[in-house]
């Protein structure tokens, strides 16, 4: 402890420490951004925005997007990126629909096959990144088009169409694709549960420190004995499996699967993660921040329809929001570093 700090009254030191600690948290900027966006639509939106139906409209969007954004956030903290999720969602949806709806196999067989596809694609992405040293953006861009092409061609070859109907038992519908209270998608509860698991992994387990170390300095992490290869592959598998799961849940929810669905998740998930305070350079971020970033995106995406503004402005608002979020997060990070330097 320095002499200056020792001479500081305990109450003042605690205040400085608490302020500095708060500023260092990755979710601080995203929390303020979420409050600002919510307040904006409360003021300019109609009363329906805060009604149960209004809340459900953006929570439903946040839940499906959030299930994908969470593992994408972990990957970005680790210094990697996965954009193949855009094709994994329709791929998981179609393979489930073909097996269950077209061929009539048991629903759990279709679900297991869709998730197995996610594991395979995730393994391919992870191993290619490790063995070729090609940036993950390029690798997953390749698998994005490869999986999309295979999904389209095989769907047309097998079924003769790009849309397959699905009819599942009531129990499966209840736990994977139902509206609770007629408004809230059951995926909201899946999102909360998955977020809790990832929060434990990233912030309360040794694996979390390894992920941060991997994003901060991959070579240094490897030299320190951290299993960087296993972590990288595991994160890519988690991303692909999550996308397949979302595809299955959407097929069950809407009673059909579409080849063309899923492309919007690529940029929407990245925007949610960045708004949530995760640095594009890796090594910095939090699960709580990603959750808040996802909610913020969903509020903007749906809140525009509750106002008198032109709905076409939603994309403009999202773009401005992303830029402001990056600036805000960088500002708070700089302030946190300045607090740390002052305390030394």
Protein Blocks (a to p, Z undefined) as FASTA:
>chain_A
ZZklmmpcfklmmmmmmmmmmmmpmklmmmmmmmmmmmmmmmmmcfklmmmklmmmmmmm
mmmmmmmmmmmmmmmmnopacfklmmmmmmmmmmmmmmmmmnopafklmmmmmmmmmmmm
mmmmmmmmmmnopafklmmmmmmmmmmmmmmmmmmmmnopabdcddddfklmmmmocceh
hlacfklmmmmmmmmmmmmmmmmcfklmmmmmmmmommlmmmnopafklmmmmmmmmmmm
mmmmmmmmmmmmnopacfkgojlmmmmmmmmmmmnopafkgoiacfklmmmmmmmmmmmm
mmmmmmmbdfklmmmmmmmmmmmmmmmmmmmmmmmmmmmmmmZZ
